[in-house]
Amino acid sequence: ARVVEHTFNVGNLKVRKLCHSRVITAVNKKLPGPTIKAHEGDTVVVHVVNDSPHNITIHWHGIFQQLTAWADGPNFITQCPIVPGNSYTYRFNITGQEGTLWWHAHASFLRATVYGAIIIRPRAGTKAYPFPKPHKEFPIILGEWWNADVVEVENEALQSGGLPNNSDAFTINGRPGDLIRCSNKHTYKIEVVEGETYLLRIVNAALNNQLFFKVAGHTLNVVAVDASYTAPYTTDIVVIAPGQTVDALMVANAPSARYYMAASAYISSPNVTFDNTTTTGIVHYKSTALTSAPPVKPMMPAFNDTPAAHKFYTSLTSPVRLGSPAVPLHIDEHMFITFGLGLAPCSAGQPKCQGMAASANMNNVSFVFPTKMSLLEAHLKGANGVYTKDFPDRPPTVFDYTNTSINTDPTLASLPFAEKGTKVKKLKYNSTVEVVLQNTAILTIENHPIHLHGFNFFVLAQGFGNYDSSTAVKSYNLVHPLVRNTVSVPTGGWAVIRFKADNPGVWIMHCHLDVHLPLGLAMAFEVENGPTLSSTLPPPPPDFPRC
Ligand code: C2O
């Protein structure tokens, strides 16, 4: 095993996109930032130097951080921010996962421009991919671009209690693509040789949108998601929620030409009619002259094509093979978590708010991020007053999760939808946890990508409407369920996940639509130390950012 070392200088970068110039926050003056290439078993060391005007943290999305919880990165959960002029060295091992993950800022909306790929290849010298070796590999990072300053966009929304403006374009590796104004020169291109196979490592780094991804004229063969191998699944369309990754093989077996790869929005709420632009890149067959016909366009699904999204998500399974991690059958903690958007009275920190503010919750608790000490530091010190340990195992009130009409009942605000609190659920080391994740319809139904830090989980089942154990349990896949770190819970529906709490520390679980995070669509697990030294979280490094 090697040590893979990087220095990330976070600073200002002037860029021009969509005919606008703007200063963004970026790592090493690149968008996307550097790709971390490692092998399973390696140690990664990243020195993050904050030369930007913003408080920042970096999260290594999907990395387990076994016994290194202080390197996980979410602001005020596992650390205080790296303030301007300061630095922090993240040091962690990559064990037990292969495929594509990514890193991103985990403070305010900064991840809009502070992100990059993590590529984990099989352990050096010992193993190969469980599929034919591709001729070449390409990271395809899907993103979102605002002409305005994203931190201002977020602050504006928070102060008014409303939702932030939509982005101005989607991007592929930071570029909107040549169908968008002023973007022609910078379109992302890959060159392929007829008959060869390519591995596309697709990441959805967009803030607030699930995306459909396609390559015109080609099918894709999905071989991994969230750095877990899958049974190979052939599809012409990939669906990917913010936080998720998809590794797919593409054989260059189409007639020699130029083809668009494209990503467009998947919007699951029936109350939103929004169709952002399609971002494109180009797949160029080497033997095709540049002057030939324009690239072939793919037919993208309609933005509200929930059946297409559901088909993709439910067709994926883990490979059936010896040595696949076994699904725990004995459950220590059964949780039922409802979540969704609601309303709350304007608060003191919202000077531009009139009457009601947007809010979000899990089990009717709207998560409040601490400001004086991170949850992890409070956990390690046993400090009082930073959080409470009473996150409910189930929702305190019962309501119809499937009602799809917007609820305009004026008494809504007095319902306990938006009790504010910093509540954690305490878990014993090695306990097994099942969570039924149930979308609610207080304001609108919508698909929420729920991401758990510190663990992968098995996705046992998912469906529409209210979860009903009498029928749902029969549909659980206990043989080869998909393993992920982010599950897209169907709009107006539910998903069931299971994981083993074998990693001591404090781990946030939240909606990966960034717009919902400051509204409170989050909770955290506090996992106790185990009985031995190898199950005890050591103290954090000396440069650990405290407040
Ligand atoms: Cu990729 Cu808590 O996030």
Boltz pocket constraint, residues with backbone or C-beta under 6 A from the ligand:
constraints:
  - pocket:
      binder: B
      contacts: [[A, 59], [A, 61], [A, 74], [A, 104], [A, 106], [A, 243], [A, 451], [A, 453], [A, 508], [A, 510], [A, 512]]
      max_distance: 6.0
